[in-house]
Amino acid sequence: QVQLVESGGGLVQPGGSLRLSCAASGGTFTNYNMGWFRQALGKEREFVAAISWNAGNTYYADSVKGRFAISRDNAQNMLFLQMNSLKPEDTAVYYCAARPRYVGNALSAAFYNYWGQGTQVTASS
């Protein structure tokens, strides 16, 4: 059983930056590809970014490409999302998630077995 705990959310002005962290425990971190998803109020959960178990591959939603960067530290069992040039439309609860290696599609929430509780990101003046 993998436990995921996000941190680093908050209120930031448009154009600002935030760095989200996700601490993993209870499993072998390198057995999992990792992803970030978000859910805005009244909308469905959507894919943001994903990274393979060895950080060899990364994937981004078109809406965040060039502004967000996903990374991981396998020695520390940590996942990160650096968010720059934040826009009001980035406002959402952000979730980290774990998907077993060799399973499914990195962009689909359906293939992720474990989820954190979420952290709120608000980009507003």
C-alpha atoms as an extended CHARMM CRD file, in Angstrom:
* protein
*
       125  EXT
         1         1  GLN       CA              0.0000000000        0.0000000000        0.0000000000  PROA      1               0.0000000000
         2         2  VAL       CA              1.4610000000        3.3270000000       -1.0870000000  PROA      2               0.0000000000
         3         3  GLN       CA              0.7020000000        6.5180000000        0.8160000000  PROA      3               0.0000000000
         4         4  LEU       CA              1.0760000000        9.8650000000       -0.9420000000  PROA      4               0.0000000000
         5         5  VAL       CA              1.0780000000       13.2600000000        0.7780000000  PROA      5               0.0000000000
         6         6  GLU       CA              1.1470000000       16.5060000000       -1.1990000000  PROA      6               0.0000000000
         7         7  SER       CA              2.3820000000       19.8630000000        0.0470000000  PROA      7               0.0000000000
         8         8  GLY       CA              3.3450000000       23.2710000000       -1.3120000000  PROA      8               0.0000000000
         9         9  GLY       CA              0.0140000000       24.6250000000       -2.4750000000  PROA      9               0.0000000000
        10        10  GLY       CA             -1.1680000000       28.1380000000       -1.7050000000  PROA      10              0.0000000000
        11        11  LEU       CA             -2.2990000000       31.4930000000       -3.0100000000  PROA      11              0.0000000000
        12        12  VAL       CA             -0.1300000000       33.1820000000       -5.6340000000  PROA      12              0.0000000000
        13        13  GLN       CA             -0.6110000000       36.1330000000       -7.9560000000  PROA      13              0.0000000000
        14        14  PRO       CA             -0.9690000000       35.4410000000      -11.6760000000  PROA      14              0.0000000000
        15        15  GLY       CA              2.4870000000       35.1450000000      -13.1790000000  PROA      15              0.0000000000
        16        16  GLY       CA              3.9120000000       33.7480000000       -9.9680000000  PROA      16              0.0000000000
        17        17  SER       CA              5.4260000000       30.3600000000       -9.1760000000  PROA      17              0.0000000000
        18        18  LEU       CA              4.8310000000       27.4780000000       -6.8000000000  PROA      18              0.0000000000
        19        19  ARG       CA              6.5610000000       24.1510000000       -6.2540000000  PROA      19              0.0000000000
        20        20  LEU       CA              4.4210000000       21.2000000000       -5.2310000000  PROA      20              0.0000000000
        21        21  SER       CA              5.9190000000       18.2040000000       -3.4600000000  PROA      21              0.0000000000
        22        22  CYS       CA              4.5750000000       14.7040000000       -2.9710000000  PROA      22              0.0000000000
        23        23  ALA       CA              6.0980000000       12.3790000000       -0.3760000000  PROA      23              0.0000000000
        24        24  ALA       CA              5.6360000000        8.6610000000       -0.9910000000  PROA      24              0.0000000000
        25        25  SER       CA              5.8210000000        5.8880000000        1.5960000000  PROA      25              0.0000000000
        26        26  GLY       CA              4.7760000000        2.2880000000        2.1070000000  PROA      26              0.0000000000
        27        27  GLY       CA              6.0850000000        0.8910000000       -1.1620000000  PROA      27              0.0000000000
        28        28  THR       CA              9.0580000000        0.7390000000       -3.5080000000  PROA      28              0.0000000000
        29        29  PHE       CA              8.9800000000        4.1370000000       -5.1980000000  PROA      29              0.0000000000
        30        30  THR       CA             10.7560000000        2.9600000000       -8.3410000000  PROA      30              0.0000000000
        31        31  ASN       CA              7.9900000000        0.4170000000       -8.9590000000  PROA      31              0.0000000000
        32        32  TYR       CA              5.7490000000        3.2990000000       -9.9330000000  PROA      32              0.0000000000
        33        33  ASN       CA              5.3690000000        5.8450000000      -12.6440000000  PROA      33              0.0000000000
        34        34  MET       CA              3.9980000000        9.0550000000      -11.1440000000  PROA      34              0.0000000000
        35        35  GLY       CA              1.6090000000       11.7550000000      -12.2120000000  PROA      35              0.0000000000
        36        36  TRP       CA             -0.0110000000       15.0320000000      -11.2650000000  PROA      36              0.0000000000
        37        37  PHE       CA             -3.7060000000       15.6810000000      -11.8750000000  PROA      37              0.0000000000
        38        38  ARG       CA             -5.9030000000       18.6150000000      -10.9600000000  PROA      38              0.0000000000
        39        39  GLN       CA             -9.5710000000       19.2870000000      -10.3950000000  PROA      39              0.0000000000
        40        40  ALA       CA            -11.0990000000       22.7450000000      -10.5310000000  PROA      40              0.0000000000
        41        41  LEU       CA            -14.3700000000       23.5120000000       -8.7920000000  PROA      41              0.0000000000
        42        42  GLY       CA            -17.2580000000       22.0990000000      -10.8050000000  PROA      42              0.0000000000
        43        43  LYS       CA            -14.9960000000       20.4050000000      -13.3510000000  PROA      43              0.0000000000
        44        44  GLU       CA            -13.6960000000       16.9000000000      -13.9150000000  PROA      44              0.0000000000
        45        45  ARG       CA            -10.2340000000       15.8040000000      -12.8200000000  PROA      45              0.0000000000
        46        46  GLU       CA             -7.6940000000       16.3690000000      -15.5810000000  PROA      46              0.0000000000
        47        47  PHE       CA             -4.1860000000       15.2320000000      -16.3760000000  PROA      47              0.0000000000
        48        48  VAL       CA             -1.3640000000       17.7180000000      -15.7620000000  PROA      48              0.0000000000
        49        49  ALA       CA              1.9650000000       15.8830000000      -16.0180000000  PROA      49              0.0000000000
        50        50  ALA       CA              3.5290000000       12.4460000000      -15.6410000000  PROA      50              0.0000000000
        51        51  ILE       CA              6.9920000000       10.9660000000      -15.2500000000  PROA      51              0.0000000000
        52        52  SER       CA              8.2630000000        7.4300000000      -15.7000000000  PROA      52              0.0000000000
        53        53  TRP       CA              9.7750000000        5.4230000000      -12.8580000000  PROA      53              0.0000000000
        54        54  ASN       CA             13.3530000000        6.3070000000      -13.8310000000  PROA      54              0.0000000000
        55        55  ALA       CA             12.5400000000        9.8720000000      -14.9730000000  PROA      55              0.0000000000
        56        56  GLY       CA             13.4250000000        8.8500000000      -18.5140000000  PROA      56              0.0000000000
        57        57  ASN       CA             10.1070000000       10.0520000000      -19.9240000000  PROA      57              0.0000000000
        58        58  THR       CA              7.9000000000       13.0070000000      -19.0660000000  PROA      58              0.0000000000
        59        59  TYR       CA              4.4900000000       14.0140000000      -20.3850000000  PROA      59              0.0000000000
        60        60  TYR       CA              2.5530000000       17.2580000000      -20.1140000000  PROA      60              0.0000000000
        61        61  ALA       CA             -0.9170000000       18.5380000000      -20.8560000000  PROA      61              0.0000000000
        62        62  ASP       CA             -0.8500000000       21.1260000000      -23.6400000000  PROA      62              0.0000000000
        63        63  SER       CA             -2.2280000000       23.7280000000      -21.2380000000  PROA      63              0.0000000000
        64        64  VAL       CA              0.8840000000       23.5710000000      -18.9940000000  PROA      64              0.0000000000
        65        65  LYS       CA              3.6290000000       22.6960000000      -21.4780000000  PROA      65              0.0000000000
        66        66  GLY       CA              6.5150000000       25.1470000000      -21.2010000000  PROA      66              0.0000000000
        67        67  ARG       CA              5.3230000000       26.4530000000      -17.8070000000  PROA      67              0.0000000000
        68        68  PHE       CA              5.3060000000       23.3840000000      -15.5450000000  PROA      68              0.0000000000
        69        69  ALA       CA              8.0770000000       20.8430000000      -14.9370000000  PROA      69              0.0000000000
        70        70  ILE       CA              7.6830000000       17.4450000000      -13.2850000000  PROA      70              0.0000000000
        71        71  SER       CA             10.6030000000       15.7350000000      -11.5660000000  PROA      71              0.0000000000
        72        72  ARG       CA             11.2980000000       13.0220000000       -9.0080000000  PROA      72              0.0000000000
        73        73  ASP       CA             13.9800000000       12.1040000000       -6.4980000000  PROA      73              0.0000000000
        74        74  ASN       CA             14.0010000000        8.3370000000       -6.1660000000  PROA      74              0.0000000000
        75        75  ALA       CA             16.5260000000        8.3950000000       -3.3260000000  PROA      75              0.0000000000
        76        76  GLN       CA             14.1230000000       10.5080000000       -1.2420000000  PROA      76              0.0000000000
        77        77  ASN       CA             10.8390000000        8.9970000000       -2.5230000000  PROA      77              0.0000000000
        78        78  MET       CA              9.6960000000       12.4290000000       -3.6420000000  PROA      78              0.0000000000
        79        79  LEU       CA              7.7590000000       13.7920000000       -6.6160000000  PROA      79              0.0000000000
        80        80  PHE       CA              7.7430000000       17.4650000000       -7.5810000000  PROA      80              0.0000000000
        81        81  LEU       CA              5.8510000000       19.8630000000       -9.8190000000  PROA      81              0.0000000000
        82        82  GLN       CA              7.4460000000       23.2350000000      -10.5100000000  PROA      82              0.0000000000
        83        83  MET       CA              4.7590000000       25.6270000000      -11.6980000000  PROA      83              0.0000000000
        84        84  ASN       CA              5.7950000000       28.9220000000      -13.2980000000  PROA      84              0.0000000000
        85        85  SER       CA              3.8200000000       31.7090000000      -14.9870000000  PROA      85              0.0000000000
        86        86  LEU       CA              0.6830000000       30.6300000000      -13.1640000000  PROA      86              0.0000000000
        87        87  LYS       CA             -2.6510000000       31.6760000000      -14.6070000000  PROA      87              0.0000000000
        88        88  PRO       CA             -6.0770000000       31.9980000000      -12.9500000000  PROA      88              0.0000000000
        89        89  GLU       CA             -7.1820000000       28.9440000000      -14.9340000000  PROA      89              0.0000000000
        90        90  ASP       CA             -4.5290000000       26.8680000000      -13.1290000000  PROA      90              0.0000000000
        91        91  THR       CA             -6.5560000000       27.2560000000       -9.9290000000  PROA      91              0.0000000000
        92        92  ALA       CA             -7.5140000000       23.7810000000       -8.7260000000  PROA      92              0.0000000000
        93        93  VAL       CA             -6.8290000000       21.0660000000       -6.2060000000  PROA      93              0.0000000000
        94        94  TYR       CA             -3.6840000000       19.2440000000       -7.3300000000  PROA      94              0.0000000000
        95        95  TYR       CA             -3.2530000000       15.5220000000       -6.7070000000  PROA      95              0.0000000000
        96        96  CYS       CA             -0.2310000000       13.2960000000       -7.0510000000  PROA      96              0.0000000000
        97        97  ALA       CA             -0.8340000000        9.7010000000       -8.1060000000  PROA      97              0.0000000000
        98        98  ALA       CA              1.0950000000        6.4540000000       -8.5890000000  PROA      98              0.0000000000
        99        99  ARG       CA              0.7490000000        4.0080000000      -11.4920000000  PROA      99              0.0000000000
       100       100  PRO       CA              2.5370000000        0.6410000000      -11.5170000000  PROA      100             0.0000000000
       101       101  ARG       CA              5.2910000000        0.2250000000      -14.0700000000  PROA      101             0.0000000000
       102       102  TYR       CA              4.2140000000       -1.3080000000      -17.3930000000  PROA      102             0.0000000000
       103       103  VAL       CA              0.5660000000       -0.6190000000      -16.6690000000  PROA      103             0.0000000000
       104       104  GLY       CA             -1.6920000000        1.5260000000      -18.7690000000  PROA      104             0.0000000000
       105       105  ASN       CA             -1.6230000000        5.0390000000      -20.1040000000  PROA      105             0.0000000000
       106       106  ALA       CA              0.2810000000        7.8290000000      -18.3640000000  PROA      106             0.0000000000
       107       107  LEU       CA             -2.3930000000       10.3740000000      -19.2260000000  PROA      107             0.0000000000
       108       108  SER       CA             -5.3870000000        8.4440000000      -17.8860000000  PROA      108             0.0000000000
       109       109  ALA       CA             -6.4220000000        8.6900000000      -14.2440000000  PROA      109             0.0000000000
       110       110  ALA       CA             -8.0150000000        5.2480000000      -14.5040000000  PROA      110             0.0000000000
       111       111  PHE       CA             -4.5980000000        3.5420000000      -14.4580000000  PROA      111             0.0000000000
       112       112  TYR       CA             -3.3630000000        5.1990000000      -11.2760000000  PROA      112             0.0000000000
       113       113  ASN       CA             -3.8650000000        3.0480000000       -8.1900000000  PROA      113             0.0000000000
       114       114  TYR       CA             -2.8430000000        5.4250000000       -5.4120000000  PROA      114             0.0000000000
       115       115  TRP       CA             -3.7510000000        9.0510000000       -4.8070000000  PROA      115             0.0000000000
       116       116  GLY       CA             -2.8470000000       11.7600000000       -2.3560000000  PROA      116             0.0000000000
       117       117  GLN       CA             -5.3780000000       13.9210000000       -0.5430000000  PROA      117             0.0000000000
       118       118  GLY       CA             -4.7030000000       16.9530000000       -2.7240000000  PROA      118             0.0000000000
       119       119  THR       CA             -3.3450000000       20.4610000000       -2.2020000000  PROA      119             0.0000000000
       120       120  GLN       CA             -5.1150000000       23.6790000000       -3.2150000000  PROA      120             0.0000000000
       121       121  VAL       CA             -3.4410000000       26.0240000000       -5.7020000000  PROA      121             0.0000000000
       122       122  THR       CA             -5.0400000000       29.4090000000       -6.2740000000  PROA      122             0.0000000000
       123       123  ALA       CA             -3.7130000000       31.9240000000       -8.7870000000  PROA      123             0.0000000000
       124       124  SER       CA             -5.5540000000       35.1650000000       -8.1860000000  PROA      124             0.0000000000
       125       125  SER       CA             -4.8980000000       38.8620000000       -7.6860000000  PROA      125             0.0000000000
